[in-house]
Amino acid sequence: MLGALLGFFGVLVGAILTYLFSTSSEWRNRRLETMVAVVTASTRVIGAHERLYGLFLGGDSPPLTEDRAVRALEELGEAHNEWRIARARAAILISDDESLTEAIALFAGNREAATECYVDYPKLGVNYHFSDYADREREAWVQMRDARRTIVTCCQIRSRKDARLHERLRLPFPRATRRV
């Protein structure tokens, strides 16, 4: 009877530990996916701004109906939506990491500053003069790139921290050695 009770207790403890480890692993994986989404979305926002910037390299503003302009504006809108979703996930799953939260907020501020440079283009079309915004846009773009690098660094640090914590939670089981 005592052996059966100890066996049942051992199975119960094993089930609880398995549940805790799988939950910990699942949360770690969710955080990692969220960090990848934030980095990917920030990269996509920068790329969309670069594509839009490319429209104005010739000095003139293309008509809003031109395929290049339509694609660039659509890409910018999609990139901003992807960024908002990734940022919201990060706010939920990684809210305890102050340095990452600050880096994301820094990128968000620079993204807004860069976007302000293009807000008038849909309103003015061919009458839009990018030269009026070029210096501000360049500065915001450089700041976005720097903030993205900071996000990557913070994500790397957080990922290592999560992995170390996960490794510390594992119970040390002695390895069986074979004696000859």
Sequence and secondary structure as in RCSB ss.txt:
>XXXX:A:sequence
MLGALLGFFGVLVGAILTYLFSTSSEWRNRRLETMVAVVTASTRVIGAHERLYGLFLGGDSPPLTEDRAVRALEE
LGEAHNEWRIARARAAILISDDESLTEAIALFAGNREAATECYVDYPKLGVNYHFSDYADREREAWVQMRDARRT
IVTCCQIRSRKDARLHERLRLPFPRATRRV
>XXXX:A:secstr
 HHHHHHHHHHHHHHHHHHHHHHHHHHHHHHHHHHHHHHHHHHHHHHHHHHHHHHTTTSS   TTSHHHHHHHHH
HHHHHHHHHHHHHHHHHHSTT HHHHHHHHHHHHHHHHHHHTTTTHHHHGGG  GGGTHHHHHHHHHHHHHHHHH
HHHHHHHHHHHHHHHHHHHS          
